[in-house]
Structures are given as structure tokens and as C-alpha cells.
Amino acid sequence: MKWTCWWLATALGLLGIVGAEGQTAADKKPQILIVDEEHQALPKPGPKRSDAPPPKIYEIEPAEAIGLDFTNYELRFQSGDRKFNLMKPNRLDVLFDNGQQYKRIYSSKRQKRLELSAKTLRPVGKSPPFRGFKTGQRFMMSLGYEFPRLAKEEEGKVAPAWMGVVEVLPGPEPEPTKPKAKTSAPAQDEAPMGDF
């Protein structure tokens, strides 16, 4: 996991989507970050890595949840080994500048839009439960493949395919939303698998 964190620590970035004024946190749709090559923070393999322009940094307002959309982006591993690209990404990691880390396991065959929230992100190690994106925070996101765990490992090893950096701009902190009553059938406008 150290090498994954090292790659995350090398990332930089920029994108902001602002909600309409007068809406409460519960009324706002999540800010959506679009995965693209401009925000790819993983260095490309080869001797000319330093010649590449620095990646853009995503910028968001404080929020309880954000969305990550990689519908139009082909996730490919940076390895020169073709066999490596037969693996399909299945894990999203979020690593904050204070060391707190969260993960989300997903099916790359079906899911191309992911919600990042207390409902979907699980703490890694001794990180506390996720409580939203707060003013002044900076974090890295990594979409990658989690290898099956060995018997003694707490977490499987992760190979990243895409990484991006996000900065939370100053703004009003979101009010905690009240849990919605559970229904037996999802609403028609709700995306499959509970994502945005």
C-alpha cells in the first residue's frame, strides 16, 4: 500500500461545479468530477515523465458527497505489460492530506459513475468513519485494481490505473442530511446501484 500512497502523494489538479444558491445540502445534486487525461496524476512510464505538463487539480465546494464519472474514460494501467491491462479496476481509494484513507469496492463492468459519501466509503486502517469533504482539505483519488488478499493481509495490494487530486475550497459547510426512509423499490430517477 505504501507505493500506492507514494503515487497518490505525487499528484496535482482543477475542476469546480457550483450548486445553485438558496438550496440546502439535501436539495443539491452532488458535484460531479469527470475523469479525464488532463487530471491524470499518475506519471506515464518512460524516461520523459518530467516533460509532461502537470495535471489539473479538481476544485469543489464543501459537501457531504461528490460523484466521480468515468463513463467516457478508458481506465488503463501504466504498465508496459499487456497482461496487466486484462485486469479490470475494482477499487476506488480516497487519501486525505491528514493520512485518513477510505475505499470503495465496485464492479468496473457495470459502474462508471460512483458516489463518494459516508454511505459508500469505508475507512481503511484506523481512519474514522467518513464525514464529508470539508473546507481546506486536499485529497487524492485513485481508481485501481485490488489484488486478492493473502491470509495475513488486512488489505489487498492495489495497482492504480488513474489518480486525481481534489482541493476543497472555502465555502459554507453542508448541513448533515437526515436519513431517508427506506422503500422497497428504488425511485425511477435513481441510478442503478444507488449511485448518482
PEZIZI-V800263 format. One record per pair of residues at least 12 apart in sequence whose ideal C-beta (glycine too) atoms are under 10 Angstrom apart, sorted by the first residue. I is the first residue (numbers start at 1). GAP is how many residues later the second one is. Records with the same first field share a line. If there is no record, write none. Layout:
I: GAP, GAP
This chain:
1: 92, 94, 100, 123, 124, 152, 153, 154, 155, 156, 157
3: 154, 155, 156, 157
4: 89, 91, 97, 136, 138, 140, 151, 153, 154, 155, 156, 159
5: 88, 90, 94, 96, 135, 137, 153
7: 34, 35, 36, 71, 133, 135, 137, 151, 152, 153, 156
8: 33, 34, 85, 86, 87, 93, 131, 132, 133, 134, 152, 155, 156, 157
9: 32, 86, 88, 131, 154, 156
10: 31, 32, 33, 45, 130, 153, 155
11: 28, 29, 30, 31, 32, 43, 44, 46, 84, 127, 128, 129, 130, 131, 149, 152, 153, 154, 155
12: 27, 29, 42, 43, 44, 45, 128, 152, 153, 155
13: 20, 25, 26, 27, 28, 41, 42, 43, 44, 45, 46, 125, 127, 128, 150, 151, 152, 153, 154
14: 24, 25, 41, 42, 43, 44, 45, 150, 151, 152, 153
15: 16, 17, 18, 19, 21, 23, 24, 41, 42, 43, 44, 45, 149, 151
16: 15, 17, 41, 42, 43, 44, 45, 150, 151, 153
17: 12, 13, 14, 15, 16, 17, 41, 42, 43, 44, 49, 50
18: 13, 41, 42, 43, 151, 153
19: 12, 42, 44, 152, 155
24: 150, 151, 153
25: 37, 38, 39, 40, 107, 147, 148, 149, 150, 151, 152
26: 38, 148, 149, 150, 151, 152, 154
27: 150
28: 33, 35, 36, 37, 146, 149
29: 36, 38, 167
30: 30, 33, 34, 35, 36, 37, 38, 85, 86, 87, 165, 166
31: 27, 28, 29, 30, 31, 32, 34, 35, 36, 102, 135, 165
32: 28, 34, 35, 36, 37, 81, 83, 164
33: 25, 26, 27, 33, 34, 35, 36, 37, 81, 83, 108, 131, 133
34: 24, 33, 34, 35, 36, 37, 38, 39, 130
35: 23, 33, 34, 35, 36, 37, 38, 39, 40, 77, 78, 79, 106, 108, 127, 129
36: 19, 20, 33, 34, 36, 37, 126, 128
37: 18, 19, 36, 125
38: 15, 17, 18, 126
39: 16, 17, 18, 19, 34, 102, 123, 124, 125, 126, 127
40: 12, 15, 16, 33, 38, 121, 122, 123, 124
41: 13, 14, 15, 16, 99, 100, 101, 119, 121, 122, 123, 124
42: 13, 35, 36, 100, 102, 118, 119, 120, 121, 122
43: 12, 35, 120
44: 34
45: 32, 33, 34, 35
46: 32, 34
55: 108, 109, 110
56: 108, 109
57: 81, 107, 108, 109, 110
58: 81, 83, 106, 107, 108, 109, 110
59: 106, 107, 108, 109, 110
60: 73, 77, 106, 107, 108, 109, 111
61: 72, 74, 107, 108, 109, 110, 111, 112, 113
62: 70, 71, 72, 73, 74, 75, 106, 107, 108, 109, 110, 111, 112
63: 53, 54, 69, 70, 71, 105, 108, 110, 111
64: 52, 53, 54, 55, 66, 67, 68, 69, 109, 110, 111, 112, 113
65: 50, 51, 52, 53, 54, 55, 56, 65, 67, 68, 109, 112, 131
66: 28, 48, 49, 50, 51, 66, 67, 75, 100, 102, 130
67: 46, 47, 48, 49, 50, 124, 128, 129
68: 24, 26, 36, 44, 45, 46, 47, 48, 73, 75, 94, 96, 98, 127, 128
69: 43, 44, 45, 126, 127
70: 19, 22, 38, 41, 42, 43, 44, 73, 91, 92
71: 40, 41, 42
72: 40
73: 39, 70, 88, 89
74: 87, 88
75: 12, 13, 14, 33, 37, 68, 69, 70, 85, 86, 87
76: 13, 85, 86
77: 12, 67, 68, 82, 83, 84, 85
78: 81, 82, 83, 84, 85
79: 80, 82
84: 61, 75, 77
85: 76
87: 21, 57, 58, 59, 60, 72, 74
88: 19, 20, 21, 57, 73
89: 17, 18, 19, 22, 53, 54, 55, 56, 57, 69, 70, 71, 72, 73
90: 14, 15, 16, 17, 18, 19, 21, 53, 54, 55, 56, 57, 66, 68
91: 12, 13, 14, 15, 17, 51, 52, 53, 54, 55, 56, 64, 65, 67, 68, 69, 70
92: 12, 13, 14, 19, 22, 24, 28, 29, 49, 50, 51, 52, 54, 66, 70
93: 28, 31, 46, 47, 48, 49, 50, 51, 53, 62, 65, 67, 70
94: 22, 27, 30, 33, 36, 39, 45, 46, 47, 48, 72
95: 29, 32, 43, 44, 45, 46, 47, 68
96: 31, 34, 37, 38, 41, 42, 43, 44, 70, 72
97: 39, 40, 41, 42, 43, 68, 70
98: 29, 39, 40, 41
99: 26, 27, 28
100: 23, 24, 25, 26, 27, 28, 30, 31, 37, 39
101: 20, 21, 22, 23, 24, 25, 26, 38, 39, 54
102: 14, 16, 18, 19, 20, 21, 22, 25, 26, 27, 28, 37, 39
103: 17, 18, 19, 20, 21, 24, 39, 43, 52, 53, 55
104: 12, 13, 16, 17, 18, 26, 37, 39
105: 15, 17, 41, 51
106: 14, 37, 87, 89
107: 86
108: 35, 37, 53
110: 82, 83
111: 80, 81, 82, 84
112: 83
113: 78, 79, 80, 82, 83
114: 27, 29, 79, 81, 82
115: 76, 78, 79, 80, 81
116: 14, 16, 17, 23, 25, 50, 79, 80
117: 13, 15, 16, 60, 77, 78, 79
118: 12, 13, 14, 58, 59
119: 60, 75
120: 73, 74, 75
124: 30, 31
125: 29, 30
131: 45
132: 36, 41, 42, 44, 45
133: 33, 34, 35, 40, 41
134: 34, 39, 40
135: 33, 34, 35, 36, 37, 38
136: 31, 32, 33, 34
137: 29, 30, 31, 32
138: 27, 28, 29, 30
139: 25, 26, 27, 28, 29
140: 20, 23, 24, 25, 26
141: 19, 21, 22, 23, 24, 25
142: 16, 17, 18, 19, 20, 21, 22
143: 15, 17, 18, 19, 20, 21
144: 13, 14, 15, 16, 17, 18, 19
145: 12, 13, 14, 15, 16
146: 12, 13
147: 12
